[in-house]
Amino acid sequence: MRTENQTARHGISPWLKTVLSGGTAVAALIASSAALAQATPQAEGAAEGGLEEIVVTAQRRTERLENVPMAVTALTANTIERAQVVNLHEIGRVAPGVQMGFAGVSSQPAIRGVTSLTNGSGNENNVAVYVDGFYISDNLTINQDLANLAGIEVLKGPQGTLYGRNATGGAILLKTLDPSEELSGKFEGSYGKFSEKKLRGYISAPLSDKVGFIVAGAYRKSNGWIGKSDPTNNRRKLGNANPQNQRSFRAKLKAELSDTLTATAAYNYAFTSDTTGNLFGPFDHLG
């Protein structure tokens, strides 16, 4: 099964259209800038070596984590980097009470045991997923690789008041990096078992004192680890049954129009091809 998704932004309300083989959306967001799950500098006069302050937007406004009257797991950029979290599937390793199930390219997040058992295009999860404030409804498109992930908030328990009807189990808020004031970037790659190749990175630069951009991309390809056998002769191998191919691209342009007004335009593209979880028949594990 393959899914392809393209999104960008235009207007305060996002527009998202998902098709079995792809989806396109265009949006533009004009709003005051706010940080999500970011670490802020220590207060003036604080002793060195003290704990950093965590700021979240779980209630649609910026506030300190300790003042939020709900169960929230906030992961900062440093935590994400140390844990090597690059997509939604890996959040379960660092966020207590979160499990990630998947079948092929379909993702099924669960928070405290609340999840959806449906699978396929058009089906929605009981855990709402937001990327930079925009709701991602389809379970075929939420697991894209975010090479420039800056922060994660996991809100546990029903969140329908602030995050809509599909937040029965909770909500997962993903924040990507904004353009930086100086030229910066990061790139990494690897080669592993089953001929798995990975490339990911981002670059950010200012265009002027008030305008900056950031572009990020990721690529992953693997031959798979399940061997396909001939139904009439199990000793005859027919190649691999679950080759995987993923690629994604994200661009963001940000402009400070005034001291209190910021305009952000973003474009996102993601493609995934993966049959793992949808297979049946005589197979051999290659590893």
Backbone as CSV, one residue per row, in Angstrom:
resi,resn,N_x,N_y,N_z,CA_x,CA_y,CA_z,C_x,C_y,C_z
1,MET,0.841,-1.194,0.000,0.000,0.000,0.000,0.870,1.235,0.000
2,ARG,0.459,2.261,-0.726,1.256,3.482,-0.803,0.406,4.678,-0.431
3,THR,1.002,5.600,0.212,0.331,6.850,0.500,1.229,7.989,0.114
4,GLU,0.623,9.054,-0.298,1.392,10.229,-0.677,0.644,11.441,-0.167
5,ASN,1.341,12.346,0.467,0.684,13.466,1.105,1.467,14.738,0.879
6,GLN,0.776,15.784,0.479,1.400,17.093,0.336,0.540,18.089,1.094
7,THR,1.158,18.916,1.944,0.412,19.931,2.656,1.166,21.232,2.655
8,ALA,0.442,22.313,2.688,0.997,23.630,2.933,-0.103,24.391,3.631
9,ARG,0.026,25.658,3.838,-0.948,26.351,4.668,-1.419,27.666,4.071
10,HIS,-2.732,27.935,4.185,-3.287,29.176,3.677,-4.530,29.516,4.469
11,GLY,-4.473,30.511,5.340,-5.628,30.876,6.115,-5.531,30.355,7.538
12,ILE,-6.377,30.871,8.437,-6.361,30.436,9.818,-6.864,29.005,9.940
13,SER,-7.841,28.592,9.116,-8.322,27.214,9.155,-7.583,26.397,8.123
14,PRO,-6.942,25.295,8.517,-6.199,24.478,7.555,-7.139,23.725,6.645
15,TRP,-6.674,23.469,5.425,-7.439,22.691,4.466,-6.656,21.450,4.147
16,LEU,-7.275,20.326,4.347,-6.540,19.076,4.160,-7.392,18.111,3.381
17,LYS,-6.850,17.593,2.340,-7.552,16.620,1.513,-6.675,15.403,1.367
18,THR,-7.217,14.231,1.733,-6.447,13.001,1.672,-7.123,12.040,0.717
19,VAL,-6.367,11.488,-0.203,-6.855,10.506,-1.149,-6.125,9.207,-0.857
20,LEU,-6.619,8.046,-1.381,-5.990,6.759,-1.091,-4.523,6.786,-1.443
21,SER,-4.181,7.403,-2.570,-2.777,7.432,-2.972,-2.118,8.755,-2.663
22,GLY,-2.833,9.697,-2.140,-2.168,10.956,-1.836,-3.119,12.000,-1.308
23,GLY,-2.593,13.124,-0.945,-3.404,14.213,-0.443,-2.680,15.515,-0.621
24,THR,-3.433,16.588,-0.768,-2.819,17.888,-0.956,-3.529,18.909,-0.084
25,ALA,-2.799,19.809,0.470,-3.424,20.873,1.243,-2.585,22.123,1.154
26,VAL,-3.240,23.253,1.142,-2.546,24.527,1.080,-3.046,25.394,2.216
27,ALA,-2.135,26.039,2.906,-2.550,26.898,4.009,-1.524,27.964,4.263
28,ALA,-1.924,29.066,4.886,-0.990,30.099,5.326,-1.436,30.527,6.696
29,LEU,-0.554,30.705,7.576,-0.901,31.011,8.954,-0.299,32.351,9.345
30,ILE,-1.153,33.248,9.848,-0.684,34.522,10.388,-1.084,34.551,11.852
31,ALA,-0.132,34.540,12.704,-0.408,34.498,14.136,0.822,34.940,14.899
32,SER,0.623,35.263,16.133,1.774,35.592,16.972,2.559,34.334,17.228
33,SER,3.876,34.478,17.282,4.728,33.304,17.446,4.628,32.802,18.873
34,ALA,4.601,31.463,18.996,4.573,30.813,20.308,5.417,29.571,20.245
35,ALA,6.016,29.211,21.349,6.881,28.032,21.384,6.107,26.867,21.949
36,LEU,6.417,25.668,21.455,5.759,24.441,21.907,6.791,23.520,22.523
37,ALA,6.579,23.169,23.768,7.468,22.242,24.479,8.918,22.658,24.355
38,GLN,9.199,23.940,24.520,10.564,24.410,24.355,11.172,24.718,25.713
39,ALA,12.470,24.643,25.774,13.178,24.986,26.998,13.518,26.466,26.959
40,THR,13.117,27.221,27.979,13.392,28.646,28.027,14.561,28.898,28.954
41,PRO,15.232,30.057,28.789,16.363,30.358,29.666,15.925,30.444,31.120
42,GLN,16.832,30.205,32.014,16.526,30.312,33.427,16.254,31.765,33.778
43,ALA,15.443,31.947,34.814,15.119,33.291,35.251,16.376,34.005,35.713
44,GLU,16.344,35.331,35.565,17.513,36.119,35.943,17.801,35.930,37.424
45,GLY,19.035,35.671,37.746,19.416,35.479,39.132,19.351,34.039,39.591
46,ALA,18.843,33.134,38.727,18.769,31.722,39.125,20.168,31.152,39.232
47,ALA,20.342,30.265,40.137,21.658,29.671,40.340,22.003,28.769,39.178
48,GLU,23.282,28.764,38.816,23.723,27.898,37.740,23.550,26.448,38.147
49,GLY,23.185,25.638,37.159,22.954,24.233,37.441,21.524,23.946,37.845
50,GLY,20.647,24.973,37.911,19.251,24.764,38.249,18.494,24.129,37.100
51,LEU,17.262,23.706,37.371,16.434,23.066,36.358,15.929,24.098,35.363
52,GLU,15.919,23.713,34.076,15.398,24.607,33.060,13.874,24.606,33.102
53,GLU,13.283,25.696,32.692,11.838,25.843,32.717,11.245,25.325,31.412
54,ILE,10.198,24.495,31.516,9.547,23.927,30.345,8.258,24.687,30.086
55,VAL,8.111,25.193,28.869,6.926,25.943,28.469,6.154,25.129,27.447
56,VAL,4.833,25.011,27.640,3.998,24.230,26.737,2.795,25.059,26.292
57,THR,2.087,24.543,25.280,0.864,25.190,24.791,-0.291,24.204,24.810
58,ALA,-0.327,23.347,25.812,-1.351,22.306,25.895,-2.759,22.881,25.950
59,GLN,-2.926,24.074,26.521,-4.234,24.707,26.624,-4.393,25.849,25.625
60,ARG,-3.702,25.732,24.490,-3.783,26.722,23.407,-3.229,28.074,23.822
61,ARG,-2.430,28.099,24.845,-1.734,29.323,25.248,-0.416,28.918,25.891
62,THR,0.544,29.811,25.838,1.865,29.515,26.379,1.858,29.649,27.895
63,GLU,2.286,28.583,28.578,2.342,28.604,30.034,3.350,27.572,30.517
64,ARG,3.768,27.724,31.757,4.728,26.790,32.327,4.076,25.431,32.550
65,LEU,4.841,24.378,32.319,4.313,23.023,32.443,3.737,22.770,33.829
66,GLU,4.379,23.290,34.865,3.930,23.033,36.234,2.584,23.671,36.542
67,ASN,2.136,24.614,35.698,0.858,25.285,35.925,-0.286,24.684,35.118
68,VAL,-0.011,23.654,34.323,-1.042,23.054,33.474,-1.804,21.996,34.270
69,PRO,-3.135,22.132,34.418,-3.917,21.189,35.238,-4.326,19.933,34.476
70,MET,-3.379,19.267,33.846,-3.659,18.026,33.126,-2.375,17.215,33.043
71,ALA,-2.526,15.954,32.671,-1.360,15.077,32.542,-0.695,15.327,31.197
72,VAL,0.514,15.881,31.228,1.238,16.240,30.011,2.664,15.695,30.092
73,THR,3.098,15.045,29.029,4.504,14.685,28.878,5.105,15.600,27.827
74,ALA,6.060,16.426,28.217,6.688,17.381,27.307,8.123,16.956,27.033
75,LEU,8.452,16.809,25.766,9.796,16.421,25.351,10.454,17.594,24.638
76,THR,11.574,18.052,25.147,12.295,19.158,24.538,13.159,18.656,23.384
77,ALA,13.734,19.588,22.651,14.584,19.236,21.513,15.780,18.394,21.953
78,ASN,16.362,18.719,23.115,17.508,17.946,23.605,17.122,16.510,23.932
79,THR,15.961,16.331,24.549,15.486,14.983,24.868,15.223,14.184,23.605
80,ILE,14.613,14.824,22.624,14.309,14.156,21.357,15.583,13.715,20.658
81,GLU,16.597,14.574,20.671,17.854,14.240,20.005,18.570,13.094,20.708
82,ARG,18.599,13.125,22.028,19.268,12.051,22.767,18.567,10.708,22.579
83,ALA,17.239,10.736,22.489,16.472,9.498,22.344,16.344,9.055,20.893
84,GLN,16.850,9.867,19.955,16.788,9.542,18.533,15.351,9.334,18.061
85,VAL,14.457,10.220,18.483,13.063,10.180,18.041,12.934,11.003,16.766
86,VAL,12.530,10.362,15.675,12.440,11.068,14.398,11.050,10.981,13.780
87,ASN,10.153,10.161,14.345,8.798,10.084,13.817,7.848,9.633,14.916
88,LEU,6.568,9.555,14.579,5.544,9.271,15.575,5.702,7.890,16.199
89,HIS,6.131,6.904,15.425,6.252,5.542,15.944,7.201,5.449,17.125
90,GLU,8.166,6.337,17.210,9.199,6.236,18.236,8.860,6.990,19.517
91,ILE,7.728,7.678,19.540,7.358,8.433,20.733,7.077,7.502,21.903
92,GLY,6.549,6.311,21.612,6.234,5.369,22.676,7.434,4.957,23.504
93,ARG,8.645,5.135,22.980,9.852,4.761,23.719,10.186,5.757,24.820
94,VAL,9.682,6.975,24.709,10.081,8.025,25.648,8.902,8.662,26.377
95,ALA,7.677,8.361,25.976,6.496,8.948,26.609,5.715,7.858,27.341
96,PRO,5.679,7.857,28.660,4.945,6.832,29.416,3.458,6.833,29.059
97,GLY,2.884,5.640,28.966,1.462,5.524,28.677,1.104,5.604,27.214
98,VAL,2.117,5.712,26.346,1.870,5.826,24.907,2.379,4.571,24.204
99,GLN,1.538,3.982,23.385,1.932,2.842,22.560,1.611,3.168,21.106
100,MET,2.472,2.705,20.211,2.271,2.953,18.788,2.120,1.626,18.058
101,GLY,0.932,1.394,17.496,0.711,0.228,16.662,0.694,0.639,15.205
102,PHE,1.014,-0.283,14.327,0.978,0.046,12.912,0.759,-1.214,12.096
103,ALA,0.160,-1.022,10.929,-0.036,-2.093,9.955,0.299,-1.507,8.594
104,GLY,1.452,-1.885,8.067,1.907,-1.255,6.834,2.187,0.207,7.081
105,VAL,1.579,1.085,6.294,1.790,2.520,6.457,0.765,3.151,7.386
106,SER,-0.146,2.367,7.919,-1.186,2.885,8.799,-0.713,2.881,10.242
107,SER,-0.847,4.027,10.922,-0.413,4.163,12.313,-1.623,4.224,13.236
108,GLN,-1.494,3.607,14.413,-2.577,3.574,15.386,-2.030,3.928,16.767
109,PRO,-1.936,5.222,17.088,-1.441,5.614,18.408,-2.454,5.292,19.499
110,ALA,-1.953,4.939,20.672,-2.801,4.661,21.832,-2.234,5.385,23.038
111,ILE,-3.105,6.028,23.805,-2.717,6.688,25.043,-3.557,6.105,26.168
112,ARG,-2.886,5.518,27.145,-3.547,4.862,28.276,-4.541,3.806,27.804
113,GLY,-4.212,3.116,26.731,-5.037,2.025,26.236,-6.164,2.425,25.315
114,VAL,-6.407,3.716,25.131,-7.479,4.176,24.247,-6.924,4.338,22.845
115,THR,-7.520,3.653,21.876,-7.026,3.694,20.506,-8.157,3.362,19.549
116,SER,-7.839,3.254,18.274,-8.786,2.848,17.243,-8.316,1.535,16.645
117,LEU,-9.262,0.682,16.280,-8.925,-0.598,15.678,-9.155,-0.588,14.178
118,THR,-9.519,0.553,13.625,-9.747,0.657,12.189,-8.427,0.842,11.460
119,ASN,-8.424,0.527,10.185,-7.197,0.595,9.398,-7.551,0.968,7.969
120,GLY,-6.775,1.855,7.375,-6.994,2.206,5.989,-7.281,3.672,5.785
121,SER,-7.340,4.081,4.531,-7.547,5.479,4.183,-8.933,5.944,4.615
122,GLY,-8.999,7.160,5.161,-10.260,7.738,5.586,-10.631,7.442,7.022
123,ASN,-9.978,6.488,7.658,-10.254,6.172,9.057,-9.471,7.108,9.972
124,GLU,-10.110,7.498,11.063,-9.502,8.446,11.982,-9.220,7.790,13.330
125,ASN,-8.178,8.273,13.986,-7.784,7.729,15.282,-8.529,8.417,16.417
126,ASN,-8.551,7.757,17.578,-9.104,8.364,18.787,-8.063,9.168,19.549
127,VAL,-6.866,9.262,18.987,-5.812,10.122,19.517,-5.499,11.162,18.448
128,ALA,-5.750,12.422,18.750,-5.544,13.493,17.765,-4.057,13.805,17.624
129,VAL,-3.607,13.973,16.387,-2.214,14.307,16.104,-2.170,15.659,15.393
130,TYR,-1.376,16.577,15.929,-1.220,17.905,15.344,0.256,18.138,15.018
131,VAL,0.519,18.706,13.851,1.870,19.113,13.466,1.861,20.623,13.265
132,ASP,2.612,21.330,14.077,2.656,22.798,14.031,1.261,23.411,14.123
133,GLY,0.405,22.809,14.939,-0.922,23.360,15.167,-1.981,22.923,14.190
134,PHE,-1.625,22.120,13.183,-2.586,21.676,12.185,-2.904,20.197,12.377
135,TYR,-4.198,19.882,12.383,-4.664,18.529,12.652,-4.404,17.613,11.464
136,ILE,-3.817,16.440,11.736,-3.600,15.416,10.720,-4.596,14.299,11.000
137,SER,-5.623,14.171,10.171,-6.738,13.284,10.482,-6.520,11.849,10.046
138,ASP,-5.855,11.631,8.922,-5.770,10.298,8.346,-4.638,9.500,8.973
139,ASN,-4.927,8.233,9.352,-3.877,7.431,9.984,-2.840,6.922,8.995
140,LEU,-2.996,7.248,7.707,-1.995,6.868,6.715,-0.918,7.930,6.541
141,THR,-1.139,9.109,7.091,-0.221,10.212,6.813,0.448,10.795,8.056
142,ILE,0.152,10.259,9.236,0.670,10.888,10.451,2.083,10.445,10.798
143,ASN,2.590,9.386,10.178,3.892,8.867,10.597,5.030,9.281,9.682
144,GLN,4.986,10.477,9.158,6.083,10.952,8.330,7.309,11.254,9.185
145,ASP,8.465,11.144,8.572,9.725,11.418,9.258,9.908,12.926,9.371
146,LEU,10.046,13.424,10.589,10.222,14.852,10.831,11.681,15.108,11.174
147,ALA,12.464,15.474,10.173,13.905,15.634,10.359,14.250,16.833,11.227
148,ASN,13.329,17.776,11.356,13.612,18.983,12.142,12.641,19.114,13.313
149,LEU,12.430,18.018,14.011,11.512,18.008,15.145,12.092,18.817,16.303
150,ALA,11.285,19.738,16.848,11.769,20.636,17.896,11.152,20.353,19.257
151,GLY,9.961,19.792,19.295,9.307,19.543,20.571,8.085,18.665,20.404
152,ILE,7.745,17.953,21.465,6.577,17.070,21.468,5.829,17.257,22.781
153,GLU,4.506,17.336,22.699,3.660,17.313,23.884,2.669,16.168,23.740
154,VAL,2.566,15.347,24.761,1.574,14.274,24.803,0.566,14.626,25.893
155,LEU,-0.682,14.870,25.501,-1.748,15.220,26.432,-2.573,13.968,26.694
156,LYS,-2.630,13.522,27.923,-3.272,12.256,28.262,-4.681,12.488,28.794
157,GLY,-5.613,11.660,28.325,-7.002,11.800,28.713,-7.777,12.588,27.678
158,PRO,-9.114,12.603,27.769,-9.955,13.294,26.775,-9.579,14.762,26.620
159,GLN,-9.431,15.197,25.364,-9.041,16.578,25.062,-9.997,17.216,24.055
160,GLY,-11.254,16.739,24.032,-12.199,17.191,23.019,-12.501,18.674,23.056
161,THR,-12.454,19.294,24.229,-12.793,20.717,24.330,-11.853,21.581,23.498
162,LEU,-10.562,21.279,23.539,-9.572,22.097,22.840,-9.089,21.476,21.540
163,TYR,-9.217,20.150,21.388,-8.608,19.497,20.231,-9.570,18.630,19.430
164,GLY,-10.875,18.803,19.606,-11.838,18.197,18.699,-12.325,16.815,19.082
165,ARG,-13.225,16.293,18.257,-13.947,15.063,18.564,-13.067,13.821,18.527
166,ASN,-11.939,13.859,17.856,-11.080,12.683,17.754,-9.952,12.695,18.771
167,ALA,-10.186,13.301,19.915,-9.173,13.347,20.973,-9.681,12.660,22.232
168,THR,-10.412,11.549,22.056,-10.961,10.814,23.197,-9.858,10.289,24.102
169,GLY,-8.823,9.730,23.503,-7.720,9.189,24.291,-6.684,10.218,24.676
170,GLY,-6.633,11.316,23.947,-5.640,12.349,24.196,-5.190,12.986,22.901
171,ALA,-4.093,13.700,22.952,-3.574,14.397,21.773,-2.052,14.376,21.794
172,ILE,-1.472,14.316,20.607,-0.020,14.384,20.435,0.282,15.604,19.580
173,LEU,1.038,16.542,20.128,1.356,17.792,19.449,2.827,17.786,19.060
174,LEU,3.089,17.874,17.767,4.458,17.891,17.256,4.791,19.295,16.776
175,LYS,5.966,19.764,17.116,6.428,21.089,16.717,7.732,20.952,15.955
176,THR,7.816,21.552,14.774,9.057,21.538,14.007,9.811,22.849,14.220
177,LEU,11.091,22.837,13.898,11.939,24.012,14.097,11.481,25.181,13.239
178,ASP,11.581,26.373,13.784,11.363,27.597,13.024,12.680,28.040,12.398
179,PRO,12.631,28.907,11.380,13.876,29.430,10.799,14.732,30.115,11.858
180,SER,16.039,29.950,11.748,16.968,30.531,12.712,17.477,31.879,12.217
181,GLU,18.054,32.647,13.127,18.583,33.962,12.781,19.960,33.876,12.145
182,GLU,20.606,32.720,12.223,21.919,32.507,11.617,21.893,31.229,10.785
183,LEU,22.836,31.134,9.860,22.937,29.935,9.034,23.237,28.724,9.917
184,SER,22.427,27.690,9.798,22.621,26.488,10.600,22.056,25.288,9.850
185,GLY,22.439,24.114,10.279,21.943,22.910,9.636,22.475,21.666,10.310
186,LYS,21.928,20.542,9.914,22.353,19.254,10.452,22.012,18.168,9.446
187,PHE,22.963,17.275,9.198,22.752,16.183,8.255,23.361,14.912,8.829
188,GLU,22.705,13.795,8.573,23.217,12.511,9.028,22.732,11.402,8.105
189,GLY,23.489,10.321,8.057,23.131,9.191,7.217,23.655,7.903,7.810
190,SER,23.093,6.787,7.375,23.527,5.490,7.887,23.203,4.401,6.877
191,TYR,23.911,3.285,7.034,23.662,2.100,6.210,23.662,0.899,7.143
192,GLY,22.619,0.059,7.044,22.509,-1.041,7.987,22.036,-2.338,7.376
193,LYS,21.585,-3.209,8.235,21.150,-4.542,7.848,19.983,-4.474,6.870
194,PHE,19.878,-5.485,6.013,18.857,-5.559,4.975,18.984,-4.402,3.985
195,SER,20.211,-3.924,3.803,20.508,-2.827,2.870,19.690,-1.581,3.186
196,GLU,19.508,-1.309,4.470,18.748,-0.130,4.869,19.623,1.116,4.755
197,LYS,19.138,2.091,4.014,19.848,3.359,3.812,18.995,4.488,4.381
198,LYS,19.616,5.362,5.184,18.914,6.484,5.785,19.684,7.776,5.557
199,LEU,18.978,8.809,5.156,19.522,10.160,5.035,18.490,11.130,5.592
200,ARG,18.927,12.071,6.382,18.006,13.073,6.912,18.788,14.306,7.329
201,GLY,18.114,15.456,7.307,18.776,16.675,7.719,17.944,17.903,7.419
202,TYR,18.478,19.050,7.791,17.802,20.312,7.527,18.838,21.418,7.414
203,ILE,18.432,22.522,6.806,19.265,23.718,6.722,18.366,24.930,6.913
204,SER,18.849,25.901,7.669,18.078,27.102,7.969,18.962,28.326,7.775
205,ALA,18.361,29.403,7.280,19.133,30.624,7.033,18.200,31.830,7.012
206,PRO,18.709,33.005,7.390,17.912,34.229,7.293,17.993,34.811,5.885
207,LEU,16.900,35.392,5.422,16.891,36.119,4.157,17.054,37.613,4.387
208,SER,16.667,38.060,5.571,16.837,39.452,5.984,16.690,39.489,7.501
209,ASP,16.651,40.676,8.065,16.498,40.791,9.512,15.144,40.278,9.986
210,LYS,14.152,40.294,9.101,12.789,39.943,9.486,12.277,38.662,8.841
211,VAL,13.021,38.102,7.906,12.536,36.946,7.143,13.580,35.831,7.173
212,GLY,13.128,34.601,7.365,14.027,33.453,7.354,13.320,32.224,6.821
213,PHE,14.089,31.205,6.462,13.499,29.972,5.942,14.241,28.766,6.509
214,ILE,13.579,27.621,6.447,14.183,26.347,6.825,13.610,25.260,5.926
215,VAL,14.467,24.376,5.441,14.032,23.230,4.643,14.605,21.969,5.287
216,ALA,13.818,20.912,5.290,14.236,19.651,5.903,13.776,18.499,5.030
217,GLY,14.545,17.429,5.046,14.193,16.265,4.245,14.677,14.982,4.886
218,ALA,14.050,13.882,4.506,14.437,12.569,5.022,14.191,11.520,3.950
219,TYR,15.041,10.501,3.952,14.936,9.408,2.973,15.313,8.103,3.662
220,ARG,14.526,7.076,3.427,14.819,5.754,3.992,14.377,4.687,3.001
221,LYS,15.257,3.713,2.771,14.934,2.608,1.872,15.548,1.330,2.416
222,SER,14.770,0.242,2.381,15.233,-1.042,2.900,14.669,-2.167,2.043
223,ASN,15.445,-3.236,1.909,14.968,-4.411,1.176,13.945,-5.210,1.966
224,GLY,13.817,-4.943,3.265,12.885,-5.691,4.098,13.522,-6.919,4.709
225,TRP,12.844,-7.482,5.717,13.405,-8.610,6.457,12.545,-9.874,6.368
226,ILE,11.542,-9.864,5.498,10.681,-11.032,5.341,10.863,-11.600,3.943
227,GLY,11.286,-12.844,3.858,11.472,-13.499,2.569,10.175,-14.104,2.061
228,LYS,9.936,-13.995,0.773,8.720,-14.528,0.159,9.023,-15.881,-0.479
229,SER,8.234,-16.895,-0.126,8.451,-18.248,-0.628,7.390,-18.618,-1.655
230,ASP,7.735,-19.524,-2.523,6.806,-20.058,-3.514,5.779,-20.936,-2.797
231,PRO,4.460,-20.648,-2.918,3.450,-21.460,-2.228,3.505,-22.937,-2.597
232,THR,4.002,-23.244,-3.786,4.062,-24.645,-4.219,5.375,-25.315,-3.848
233,ASN,6.355,-24.488,-3.428,7.660,-25.038,-3.073,8.333,-24.083,-2.093
234,ASN,8.254,-24.407,-0.799,8.768,-23.505,0.223,10.268,-23.283,0.139
235,ARG,10.970,-24.161,-0.541,12.413,-24.008,-0.669,12.788,-23.011,-1.759
236,ARG,11.839,-22.651,-2.562,12.094,-21.697,-3.637,11.779,-20.286,-3.142
237,LYS,12.759,-19.421,-3.178,12.605,-18.056,-2.692,12.242,-17.117,-3.841
238,LEU,11.309,-16.214,-3.558,10.837,-15.273,-4.571,11.202,-13.835,-4.229
239,GLY,12.245,-13.658,-3.449,12.664,-12.299,-3.101,12.112,-11.871,-1.751
240,ASN,12.081,-10.573,-1.514,11.614,-10.021,-0.248,10.154,-9.588,-0.345
241,ALA,9.429,-9.788,0.754,7.998,-9.494,0.751,7.659,-8.106,1.272
242,ASN,8.579,-7.462,1.962,8.233,-6.166,2.559,9.294,-5.089,2.321
243,PRO,9.635,-4.798,1.069,10.544,-3.665,0.834,9.899,-2.369,1.309
244,GLN,10.721,-1.441,1.785,10.217,-0.197,2.352,10.877,0.997,1.681
245,ASN,10.077,2.014,1.444,10.571,3.230,0.797,9.840,4.423,1.401
246,GLN,10.576,5.328,2.005,9.987,6.513,2.619,10.804,7.744,2.253
247,ARG,10.121,8.826,1.995,10.795,10.102,1.764,9.843,11.232,2.160
248,SER,10.414,12.299,2.643,9.611,13.445,3.066,10.402,14.728,2.873
249,PHE,9.668,15.824,2.732,10.280,17.143,2.537,9.389,18.178,3.199
250,ARG,9.996,19.126,3.886,9.249,20.192,4.555,10.003,21.506,4.390
251,ALA,9.271,22.561,4.086,9.849,23.897,3.964,8.986,24.885,4.738
252,LYS,9.636,25.856,5.356,8.913,26.852,6.142,9.550,28.218,5.937
253,LEU,8.720,29.210,5.670,9.146,30.601,5.509,8.440,31.432,6.571
254,LYS,9.219,32.208,7.319,8.656,32.978,8.422,9.071,34.434,8.303
255,ALA,8.103,35.334,8.496,8.360,36.771,8.396,7.752,37.491,9.593
256,GLU,8.530,38.371,10.213,8.036,39.191,11.313,7.479,40.490,10.732
257,LEU,6.162,40.605,10.713,5.518,41.779,10.131,5.531,42.967,11.084
258,SER,5.520,42.682,12.371,5.594,43.736,13.381,6.068,43.092,14.678
259,ASP,6.079,43.868,15.741,6.530,43.332,17.020,5.583,42.269,17.564
260,THR,4.330,42.294,17.136,3.338,41.355,17.672,2.710,40.461,16.614
261,LEU,3.134,40.598,15.363,2.496,39.839,14.285,3.543,39.120,13.446
262,THR,3.361,37.818,13.270,4.280,36.989,12.494,3.499,36.186,11.469
263,ALA,4.023,36.108,10.254,3.402,35.311,9.192,4.292,34.116,8.880
264,THR,3.679,32.934,8.794,4.412,31.705,8.504,3.727,30.955,7.378
265,ALA,4.501,30.565,6.374,4.003,29.733,5.276,4.817,28.450,5.257
266,ALA,4.144,27.322,5.125,4.843,26.037,5.183,4.338,25.107,4.089
267,TYR,5.223,24.241,3.637,4.886,23.221,2.638,5.430,21.882,3.120
268,ASN,4.627,20.837,2.962,5.037,19.516,3.426,4.689,18.458,2.388
269,TYR,5.633,17.551,2.146,5.411,16.427,1.228,5.909,15.154,1.899
270,ALA,5.134,14.073,1.793,5.554,12.800,2.376,5.072,11.654,1.506
271,PHE,5.918,10.649,1.350,5.584,9.448,0.584,6.065,8.227,1.356
272,THR,5.210,7.214,1.460,5.568,5.986,2.164,5.050,4.783,1.398
273,SER,5.900,3.795,1.232,5.515,2.512,0.646,6.045,1.411,1.560
274,ASP,5.121,0.663,2.193,5.523,-0.349,3.177,4.377,-1.340,3.353
275,THR,4.613,-2.602,3.069,3.569,-3.621,3.200,3.655,-4.383,4.514
276,THR,4.622,-4.088,5.353,4.763,-4.790,6.628,3.486,-4.630,7.458
277,GLY,2.965,-5.731,7.971,1.733,-5.689,8.749,0.516,-6.041,7.935
278,ASN,0.640,-6.018,6.591,-0.469,-6.383,5.719,-0.209,-7.702,5.006
279,LEU,0.814,-8.424,5.432,1.245,-9.626,4.726,0.588,-10.881,5.282
280,PHE,0.372,-11.849,4.412,-0.075,-13.166,4.832,0.415,-14.178,3.802
281,GLY,0.602,-15.408,4.245,1.097,-16.431,3.336,2.388,-17.031,3.852
282,PRO,3.027,-17.903,3.071,4.282,-18.539,3.507,5.465,-17.598,3.354
283,PHE,6.026,-17.159,4.491,7.159,-16.247,4.463,8.271,-16.780,5.356
284,ASP,9.472,-16.345,5.077,10.631,-16.673,5.898,11.245,-15.381,6.410
285,HIS,11.578,-15.330,7.713,12.296,-14.177,8.257,13.765,-14.290,7.863
286,LEU,14.289,-13.215,7.293,15.634,-13.264,6.727,16.724,-13.056,7.760
287,GLY,16.398,-12.535,8.917,17.444,-12.187,9.871,17.692,-13.255,10.888
